[in-house]
Amino acid sequence: MKRILIGGTHSGCGKTTVTCAVLAALKARGLTVSSFKCGPDYIDPMFHSSIIGADAHNLDSFFCDDNCIRQLLWENGKNADISVIEGVMGYYDGADGRGSAHSVAAITDTVSVIVLDCKGSGESIGAVMKGFLTYKAPNNIAGFIFNRLPARLVPMAERLCTEMGTEYFGCMPPKSPSIESRRLGLVTAVEIADLREKTAELGRLAEENIRLDRMIEVSERCFPEFTEQKLHRICADNSPKIAAAADRAFCFTYSENISLLKRLGCAVEYFSPMDDEKLPDNCRGLILSGGYPELHAKKLAANSSMRECIKTAINRGLPTIAECGGFMYLHDSIRTSDGTEYPMAGVIVGTAFETDRLQRFGYVTMTAGRDCLLCGKGESFPAHEFHYWDSTDCGADFTAAKSDGRSWKCVHATSALYAGFPHLYFYSDVRLAERFAAACAAYGGK
């Protein structure tokens, strides 16, 4: 199975731009490409999907054990001509040895190519290269792609690679198109009007400047053994319909979460809290994912029929998962940066409001303080947070703990509700999905 990981020296070095360029070039060659993103990320996979025309996937070694990582890569990449995995942050950055691009490369025995940003640098890039090549061994690093490298410095980059016994896989020129960002990460794919033109140009530049044939050549390696995780259909006698929010306001959904629910026997129907008048008919579960409800608060507020429909359904016991932006939507109101307060669904008494700093960031371990929809009292599972927004009532039914010992109360949880800022990844503990599916199957549509 051909696979290659594109890592980077740090966040902002151009990993996503280079990955999109490589994906576009491979797609233009007529290859079937599968794509993956290391770590807990929603936005990068959206760009991947827009280029390859299929779902992109996540590989997270903090959430999943080695066997699960290998299975997810195999299941979602086995039918492709090549799989391209984008790293996260700097190549070695993670949490206690897990969660990094390096760990995913090691677990899956995947060759890695490191993106190095050359803006404002000359031969000093050699020191960075040497550091990455020698910091850990083995490291799976086959070579480098030099981002924003002037043509006059290409011979220098090639020489440095030769001297260090690594490969020069090419470069991207200084004035290549790039993917815009906002403080929560990259601007989403649907927000870039000329995305098709940009990615086509990136693909052309990759074909001209990156040694794609060599990348394909080194990508073929034997796949590590794994034991297939068997799942039992929770919904053997019916297929309960789960309504999943999916529009410009609610766009942070792991494709693995949806596919796992389907494997358990659920049907999933997407809807728009912005544009639809009500929930899909006969739904027996609800997922309100994260996203950017604050950017669309006016339109969400104007859709009073949907707000009332969701409030009524949840108050009647519809099994519901609401994460981050979805949790914000369930409040009485959202207060935007200009001080305007927009009415929302009114399930959570309180207001979601913007702050001027990052409130939570990174992996957490969630421990339930009571029996609830997803787990029993005292049970734990991993999750992640990344938000500048806060709430007058974040909930107190779970304790979130960081690896450094910090902890705090969060989440509103009942026998039918999980609502809070922390995001869930079902493959971190498949019991989360199994219990949610079982609750949906048992719900009688009161």
N, C-alpha and C positions, 0 to 999 in steps of 0.2 A: 504494500500500500504506500503510494507516494505521498509524502507530507513534509512540510517545511515550516519552521517557526520564524517569524520576523519579530525580533526583539528590539530593544532600544537602550540607549545609555541613560535616559531619564524621560520623564513626562515632558512632552513638548518638543521632542527631538525630531518628530516627523514620522513616527511609526505608522499612524493611521494613513497619512498621505501616501507613504511608500507602499503600504499594504494595499490600499485602493488602486494604486498605479499598477501593481503586480497583478491583482485580480482582474482589472480591466484589460490588461495586455493578454493574460491567459485566456480570458473569455473571448477576446477578439480573434484569437488563434483557433477558436472553435472547440476549446477544451471544456469538459464538464468539471466545474470547480466547486468544492465545498469549502466553507470558511468557518473559522472559529475565533473566539476571543478569549484570552486568558483573563480570569478574575471576574469580579462582579460588575459588569458593564452592560448597559442597554444600548447606548448611542452608537458606538462603533459597529456593532452587528447590524444596525439599520443601514449604514453605508454599505457594508458588505452585501447585504440582501439586495439593495437597489442596483448593485453592479452585477451580481451573479444571477439574479432573478429567482432566488430561492431563500429559504430560511437560513440564517446564520445561527451559530450555536456557541455556547459558553463552555469552557473547561476551567474548573476552579478547584485547585487542590487543597484549599482550605475547607471548602464545603464537602468535597468528595474524597473517598479513599482512592488508592492507586488503581484498584480493580475497576471502580466506577468510571474513573477518568478514561481508562483504556477502552472500556465498553462504549462510552459515549462517542469517543473519537471514531471507533470502528463502525458503530451503527450509522453514524451520520456522514462518514467519509468513504465507506467501502465501495460505493458505486460511482465515485468520482474519478476522474483522471488524475487529479491531484488535490490534496487538502492544504489550505494555507491557514496557519494559526497566527493571529496577531498577539503579541505580548502585552504586558501591562506595566505601566510605570517604567522604572529601570529594570533591566533583565534579572537582577538578583533581588529586587525588592519584593518582600512578602511579609508574612507574619509567622515568626517562630519556625522558619524553614519551609512553610507551606504558602500557597497562594501566589508564588512568583512564576514568571515565565520560565525561569531556569528549572523550577521543580516540575513543571508540565513537560518540558523537553526531556528531562531525565526519566520521568515516569513512562512516557510514551516512546522513548528512544528516538526523538525527532531531531534532525539537524537544525541548528539555529543560525540565522544571519542577523547581525546586529546593525541597526541604523545609527549612524553617528552624525550629528549636526555639525557641519564644518563652518558655519557662519562666524566670521571674525577670527578664525584660527588658521594656522599654517601647520608647520611640522609638529606643533604641540598635540595634534590629534594622535600622534604616535604614542604619547604617554597614556592617553585614554585607552587606546587599543591594547597596549601592553597590560594595563590594569585589568581590563575585562578578560583577557586571555589567561592571565595568571592568578586571578583572585581565587578561583576554585578549580579543582580538577577531580574528575572530568567535568567539562562544562557544556559539551555538545556544540560549541561554537565553531562553525566552519569558515566564517569570514565576515566581511563587512559590506554594507551599502553606505556610501557617503552622501548624505543629504546636503543640498545647497553648496555643492562643491564647484568652484569655478573651473572651467576647462583647463586653464593653465596649471592647475594643481593636480590634475588627474595623474600625470607621471609620478608625482610625489606620493600620492595615495597608493598607486600600484607598487612603488618601490618599498614603502613601509610594510605592505602586506607580504611581499617577498622576503624581506628581512626578518619578519616575525613568524614566518612559516604558516601564514594563513592566506585565505583567498580574497581577492578583489572581485566582488560580485557586481560592481558598477556604482553608478552615482545618479543623483537627480540634480539638475542644474539649479542655480540660485533663484531663478524667476519662475519656477514651476508653480502651477496652481496649488493652493493649499485649502484645507478644510477649516472654516471659521470655528471659533469657540466662544462659549460664554462661561460664566464662573462655575456653573454646575457641570461643565464639560463641553463637548462639542455641540454646536448647533445641530439640530436633528436633520436628517436627510430631506424630509419633506419641506423644510424651511429654506432650502437653497434652490432658488429658481432655475439656475443654470447648471444644476448638478450633473445632468447627462453630458453636457458639453465639457464640464470640468473633468469628469472621470474619463471621458474619451481622450481628452488631451493628456491626462496623466498616463493613460495606457499607451499612447503614442510615444511619450517621453520614456516610459519604461522599456518599450520595445527597442528604442534607439540607444539607451544608456545603461540598462541593466542586463546582465548576462543571464537571461532567462533560461536558455538551454542548459547552462551549467547548473542553475538552481534546480531545474527538473531532474537533471542527472544525479545530483547528490541527494535528492529527496527520497530515492527508493531504498528502503531498508526493510528488513523483516519486522513484522509487527509483534510486539511483546504479547505473551500469552495472558489471557484473562478468563475468569469464570463468569459466564453469563448470569446476570441476576434475574431470577424468575419472579414474575409478578402474577398475582392472582386477580382475576377480574372481581372487583368489589361489587359491581353492579351486574350480576350475572343474568338477572331476569328482566332488567330494563336498562335504558340508557338515559339517565337523568340529564336534562339540558342545563348547562351552566352558561349564564350570560356573562361575557367577558368584555369589559370596556376597551375600546380600541379606536382612538381618534387622535387629533393633534394635541389634546389635553391629557390623554391617558395612553401613553405609548411605550411605557417601560414594562414589557412583559417578556419573561424568559420563554423561548420556544419550547425548551425542555419541560417546563411546568405544564404547558398545554398538552404536549405529546404524552406526558406521563398520565395526566387525567384521562386522556383518550384510551390509553392502554389499560386503564383500570375500568373502562366501560362507560365513561361519561361522553356525552356529546357537548361540544362547545360552539356557541353561537355568539359572534361579535356584534356589538351595538355601540352607538355613539351617544354618550350623555349630552353632547353638544347639540346634535342634530335630530335624534329620534325623539318621538313624543313619549314613549314608554318603553319598559323592558320587553324583551322578546316574550311572546306568549308561552305559557306553560314552563317557564324556567324554574328550576328547583335549586339553583345555586347562583351566586353572584361574585364576580371578581372585579374589583375596582383597583386597577394597577396604578403605579406611580406615573409621573410625567410632569407636565407644566400647567396645572389648572389655573395658576395665577396669571398666566399669559392670556387665558381665555375666560377669565372670571366673569366678564360682562355677559358673554354669550351663554355660559353655564347658568348664570343667575336668571337670564331671560327665559330659559327653558323650564318654566315653573312646573309644567306637567310631568317632566322627567324627575325633577327634584322630589315632587310629592309622591310619585310612583315608587321611587327607591326608598323613601322614608317609610311609606306604608308597608312595603314588602319586608324591609328589615325589622320593623316593629312587630310584624306578624311571624317572625322567626325564620325568614329565608336565610339559609347558611351563606355567610358573606365573609370574604377576605378583602380588606381595604388597606393598601400599603401606601405610605408616604403621601403622594398627591391624591390618591383615592381616599386616604384617611382625612386629608384636608377638606375634600369635597363633602364629607359627611358632617362637618361642623355646621353650626348655625350660620357662620359667615366666614369669608376670607377677606382680610384687610390688606390691600395692596400697598406698594411703596409710596403712592401719592396720598395715602390716608383714606381712600375710598373703601367702603365696606360693602361687599356683595353677598346677598343671601345665598346659602347653599342648601344641602339636603336636610339639615336640622336633626340628624340622629345623635350627634355628639354635641352636648351643650357647651358652647364655647366658641372661640374665634381662632383661626389660623392666621398668623401674621409673619411678615418678613422681618428678618434681622440683618445687621450689617456684617455678620461674621458666620463662618461655618459652625453650625451647632453640633453636629455629630458627623464623624467620618470613620469608615472602616468596618472591620469585622467585629461582631459581638457574639457572645453566647447568651441565648435567651433561656430563662428558667421560669416556668409557670408558677404563679402563686396560688392558683386555683385550678380545679378541673374546668376544661373549656373545650371549644370546638376542635382544636388541633392537638391537644395533649392533656395529660393528667397533671395534677399538682406535683411539683418537684421535678418534672421531666424537663430536659434541656434540648436545645437544638441550635445550630449556628444560623446567623443572619448577618445583614450588613445595613449600614446607614450612610447617607450622604445628603445632607440638606442644610440650607441656610434658614429655612423656615422653622417656626416653633408654634406652640399651641398653648392656650390658656388652660388646657386640660389634656395632657399627653397620655393619661391613663396610668394605672398602677397595678395592673394584674400580672405583669411580668417584671422580672429584673433583668436588665441588659448589663453584661459584664465584659470589660476589655481584658486583654491578656496582662495588662500592667496593674490590674487590681481595681481600677475605677469601675463604678457601677451606678445604675440609676433605675428608678421605676419608670415603666412605660406600658403602653398598649391597653386598650379596652377589650376585654375578652369575656365572652359568655359561652353558653353551650351552642350558640349559633353565630357568633361573631368574633373575628380577629380584626382589630382596627388600630393601626399605629404606624409610626414612622419606619420601623425596621422592615426591610424587604426579605422575602422568603425565596429560597431555592429548593424545590421539592426533593431533588436528588441528594440533598444533604441529609435528609431523613425521610425516606419514602412513606413513613407512617403519617406524616403531615398530609400528604396527598390522599392516602388511603382513608384517613379519618374524615377529610373533607368530602371525598367521594361518597363515603358511607352516609354522611349526614345529608348530602344532596339526595341520595337514593331514598332515604327514609322520610324526607320532607314531603308532606302531603299537600302542599300548595294551599295553605289556609287562606 
